[in-house]
Amino acid sequence: MSEAVTRSSLSTPPGLLASLEPLLRDWLPRQRWFAGKGRPVTGFSMVAATALLPPGGTRGLYHLLVRAHQPLTPARGAPEQPADCYQLLIGEREALPPRLAPALIGHVTGGPLAGRTVYDALYDPRPCELLLEALRTGARIGALRFERDSGTEIRSGLVPRLITSEQSNSSVVYGDTFILKLLRRVVPGVNPDLELPRALAREGCDRVPAPTAWMRAELSGEPYVLGVLQPFVQGAADGWDLALRGLAKGEDFAAAARALGRATAEVHTALARALPTVTLGHTQVRQQVEGMLERLDAAAQAVPTLRPYAPALRSAFDALAELAAEGSTWTAQRVHGDLHLGQCLRSPSGQWWLIDFEGEPSKPLAERRMPQPPVRDVAGMLRSFDYAAHSAEHPAPGWAEACRAAYCTGYAEAGGADPRTDPVLLRAYETDKAIYEVVYEARHRPDWLPVPMAAIRRLAADAPPAPPSTPVFPPSPRRPRP
């Protein structure tokens, strides 16, 4: 390994963040993985800085953990939210070669890097090689810890390439052998994107690529997971692309959906063996339903199109609460948390793999690690079939319904419980997911709003007639009624 990686630490120049700040204010909000879009960045604070190449040479390389401070709203004087922490790998050179033009952050005009050009170093093969070498050798550099599974060989010399398609994180493929996922928005604590695949590997579950190595930091006594290296499934296609391809050709996707249902159930079964499960009784379900109702109220306030359907949607949650009040219970366990077609890969041999166990990044880490009914993942996948059907250039009547049915059938074959046999629970979670989608599309992709609204209309139409009795959870006077 190079001297730059084996040294325990390299000094970073004083004033490094101040030198970069004017450029980061413009560059960071334009990145796909930046979570605070729509709100100005008011400043930055350094969490940790580690030099991976010696400053002052022909090129420099810095690993930074930086907090971006933003107001709650763009209004002047608004209170600030807790600042998000971002992982950056910043390279600096005198000038960028043309091949690195897409990586440009900007030209520094002041501070210790004045006169230098800085860029996103993940576009540069040499920094990516340094990361793999650090993982291969279990290096420690400043606060950074590179660790690995001793049972898997990591060869040196694998050629890196950055995946440039839009992602909520960044991924580098090494020689079609490994893929390194670098988390961009990081939080302290046990990250499920490492925790759950490792637990599944211990159970011998072959539906999830087992972590080969990982990168973390210890800061003020708290662990931060920064990246995970896993085997690269060569030649695999993600479920979203496969579904759209099949729709474009008019091909049946039900067999693939059925196999994906089996894969999902196998992962759920292994997670239930590997990690504790809990029973959700009346109190726990009441808390879940209260959260669903609050999200419905907030969504109806934010998206007026949703308001006419709110009473019927509310009945889905009230029905679940009524079952719990009558004594019904459900088992909750660790689940994927953000399952959809884009989180699934199918190898050329036809095997399905589930990936990206980070959960919904917008939610707090503690919430993402809470046990949930497995039907939450099922509901996410059922909604994904709807999205695929509505994304096709030519409508395919019945396609989504056939895939949804096949997926549930496959799930029952491998897991022993058909999600459709608990229609109240399934409807509540699918309704909650569709409400989330309505808010997301209204804010970020208004042209896509008709997709979840079609589901909203269907779910509202499925509502049973309203009983004359008082609902289990009457609307709170402090929550705006739709």
Long-range contacts (C-beta under 8 A, 24 or more apart in sequence): 1-133, 1-134, 1-136, 1-137, 1-139, 2-130, 2-133, 4-52, 4-53, 4-54, 4-61, 4-130, 5-52, 5-130, 5-133, 5-134, 5-137, 5-139, 5-141, 6-137, 6-139, 7-141, 8-140, 8-141, 8-142, 9-50, 9-51, 9-141, 9-142, 10-50, 10-51, 10-52, 10-53, 10-54, 10-55, 10-141, 10-142, 11-51, 11-55, 12-49, 12-50, 12-51, 12-55, 12-62, 13-55, 13-111, 13-112, 13-113, 14-112, 15-111, 15-112, 16-46, 16-49, 16-62, 16-64, 16-111, 16-112, 16-113, 17-44, 17-45, 17-46, 17-49, 17-64, 17-66, 18-110, 18-111, 19-108, 19-110, 19-111, 19-112, 19-113, 19-114, 20-90, 20-105, 20-108, 20-111, 20-113, 20-118, 22-106, 22-109, 23-105, 23-106, 23-107, 23-108, 23-118, 24-66, 24-68, 24-105, 26-106, 27-105, 27-106, 28-68, 28-86, 31-184, 32-166, 32-167, 32-168, 33-167, 33-168, 33-169, 33-170, 33-184, 33-185, 34-68, 34-86, 34-184, 35-84, 35-185, 35-361, 35-362, 36-68, 36-70, 36-84, 38-74, 39-70, 39-71, 39-72, 39-73, 39-74, 40-70, 40-71, 40-74, 41-68, 41-69, 41-70, 42-69, 42-70, 42-71, 42-80, 43-69, 44-68, 44-69, 45-69, 45-83, 47-85, 47-219, 48-142, 48-143, 48-217, 48-219, 50-141, 50-142, 50-143, 50-144, 51-142, 52-127, 52-130, 52-141, 53-127, 53-130, 55-112, 58-93, 58-94, 59-91, 59-92, 59-93, 59-126, 60-91, 60-92, 60-93, 60-113, 60-116, 61-89, 61-90, 61-91, 61-92, 61-121, 61-127, 61-130, 62-88, 62-89, 62-90, 62-91, 62-92, 63-87, 63-88, 63-89, 63-90, 63-141, 63-144, 64-88, 64-89, 64-90, 65-186, 65-217, 65-219, 65-224, 84-185, 85-185, 85-186, 85-187, 86-184, 86-185, 86-186, 87-182, 87-183, 87-184, 87-185, 87-186, 87-226, 88-120, 89-120, 89-121, 89-122, 89-127, 89-131, 89-182, 90-118, 90-119, 90-120, 90-121, 91-118, 91-119, 91-120, 91-121, 91-124, 91-127, 92-116, 92-117, 92-118, 92-119, 93-117, 93-119, 100-124, 102-164, 122-162, 122-170, 122-172, 122-182, 123-162, 125-159, 125-160, 125-161, 128-160, 128-162, 128-172, 128-174, 128-180, 129-160, 131-172, 131-180, 131-215, 131-227, 132-156, 132-158, 132-160, 132-174, 132-178, 132-180, 132-229, 134-215, 135-180, 135-212, 135-213, 135-214, 135-215, 135-229, 136-213, 143-217, 143-218, 143-219, 144-215, 144-216, 144-217, 144-226, 145-215, 145-216, 145-217, 145-218, 146-213, 146-214, 146-215, 147-213, 147-214, 147-215, 147-216, 148-212, 148-213, 148-214, 148-229, 149-210, 149-211, 149-212, 149-213, 152-210, 152-212, 152-213, 154-178, 154-212, 154-213, 154-229, 168-361, 169-358, 173-232, 174-232, 176-232, 176-234, 177-231, 177-232, 178-212, 178-229, 178-230, 178-231, 178-232, 179-229, 179-230, 179-231, 179-232, 180-227, 180-228, 180-229, 181-227, 181-228, 181-229, 181-230, 181-356, 182-215, 182-226, 182-227, 183-225, 183-226, 183-227, 183-358, 185-361, 186-224, 186-225, 186-226, 187-224, 187-364, 187-365, 188-219, 188-222, 188-223, 188-224, 188-365, 189-222, 189-223, 189-365, 189-366, 189-369, 190-223, 190-225, 190-365, 190-369, 191-225, 191-358, 191-365, 192-334, 192-337, 192-357, 192-358, 192-359, 192-368, 192-369, 193-225, 193-228, 193-356, 193-357, 193-358, 194-225, 194-228, 195-357, 195-369, 196-271, 196-334, 196-336, 196-357, 197-228, 197-230, 197-357, 199-271, 199-274, 199-275, 199-334, 200-267, 200-270, 200-271, 200-274, 202-274, 203-270, 203-273, 203-274, 204-270, 205-266, 205-267, 205-270, 207-263, 207-266, 207-267, 207-270, 207-351, 207-352, 207-353, 207-354, 208-267, 208-353, 208-354, 208-355, 208-357, 209-233, 209-353, 209-355, 233-345, 233-347, 233-353, 235-347, 235-348, 236-345, 236-346, 236-347, 236-348, 236-353, 237-345, 237-346, 238-341, 238-342, 238-343, 238-344, 238-345, 238-346, 239-340, 239-341, 239-342, 239-343, 239-344, 239-345, 239-346, 239-352, 239-384, 240-340, 240-341, 240-342, 240-384, 240-388, 242-341, 242-346, 243-341, 243-385, 243-388, 243-403, 244-388, 244-391, 244-392, 247-388, 247-389, 247-391, 247-392, 247-394, 247-396, 247-399, 248-392, 248-393, 248-394, 250-396, 252-402, 253-399, 253-402, 253-403, 254-402, 254-403, 254-405, 254-406, 255-406, 256-346, 257-385, 257-402, 257-403, 257-404, 257-406, 257-407, 257-410, 258-406, 258-407, 258-409, 258-410, 258-413, 259-350, 259-352, 259-410, 260-344, 260-352, 260-381, 260-407, 260-410, 261-381, 261-406, 261-407, 261-408, 261-409, 261-410, 261-411, 261-412, 261-413, 261-414, 262-352, 262-410, 262-411, 262-413, 262-414, 263-344, 263-351, 263-352, 263-353, 263-354, 263-410, 263-414, 264-339, 264-354, 264-377, 264-378, 264-381, 264-407, 264-410, 264-411, 264-415, 265-410, 265-411, 265-412, 265-413, 265-414, 265-415, 265-416, 266-414, 266-415, 267-336, 267-354, 268-333, 268-335, 268-374, 268-377, 268-415, 269-414, 269-415, 271-333, 271-334, 271-335, 272-331, 272-333, 274-334, 275-333, 275-334, 276-333, 276-371, 277-331, 277-332, 277-333, 277-371, 278-331, 278-332, 278-333, 278-371, 279-329, 279-330, 279-331, 279-332, 280-324, 280-329, 280-330, 280-331, 280-332, 280-373, 281-324, 281-329, 282-324, 282-325, 282-327, 284-332, 285-320, 285-321, 285-323, 285-324, 285-330, 286-321, 286-324, 286-473, 288-320, 289-317, 289-318, 289-320, 289-321, 289-324, 289-428, 289-472, 289-473, 290-473, 292-317, 292-428, 292-431, 292-432, 293-317, 293-473, 293-475, 294-479, 295-432, 295-435, 295-436, 296-432, 296-435, 296-482, 297-475, 297-479, 297-480, 297-481, 297-482, 298-439, 299-435, 299-436, 299-438, 299-439, 300-480, 300-482, 301-480, 301-482, 302-439, 302-442, 302-443, 303-438, 303-439, 303-442, 305-438, 305-442, 305-449, 305-453, 306-435, 306-438, 306-453, 306-456, 306-482, 307-482, 309-456, 309-457, 309-460, 310-482, 311-466, 311-482, 312-459, 312-460, 312-461, 312-463, 313-431, 313-435, 313-456, 313-459, 313-460, 313-463, 314-471, 315-463, 315-464, 315-466, 315-471, 316-424, 316-427, 316-428, 316-431, 316-459, 316-463, 317-428, 317-431, 317-432, 317-473, 318-471, 318-472, 318-473, 319-424, 319-427, 319-428, 319-464, 320-424, 320-425, 320-428, 321-472, 321-473, 322-472, 323-424, 323-425, 325-472, 330-373, 330-422, 330-425, 331-373, 332-370, 332-371, 332-372, 332-373, 333-371, 333-372, 333-374, 334-369, 334-371, 334-372, 335-371, 335-372, 335-373, 335-374, 335-376, 335-377, 336-377, 336-380, 337-368, 337-372, 337-376, 337-377, 338-380, 339-377, 339-378, 339-380, 339-381, 339-384, 340-380, 340-381, 340-383, 340-384, 340-387, 341-381, 341-384, 341-385, 341-387, 341-388, 342-384, 373-425, 373-429, 374-415, 375-419, 375-422, 375-425, 375-426, 375-429, 376-429, 378-407, 378-408, 378-411, 378-419, 378-426, 378-429, 379-426, 379-429, 379-430, 379-432, 379-433, 380-433, 381-407, 382-407, 382-408, 382-430, 383-430, 383-433, 383-434, 383-437, 383-452, 383-455, 386-451, 386-454, 386-455, 387-451, 390-450, 390-451, 390-454, 391-451, 427-459, 427-462, 430-455, 430-459, 431-459, 434-459
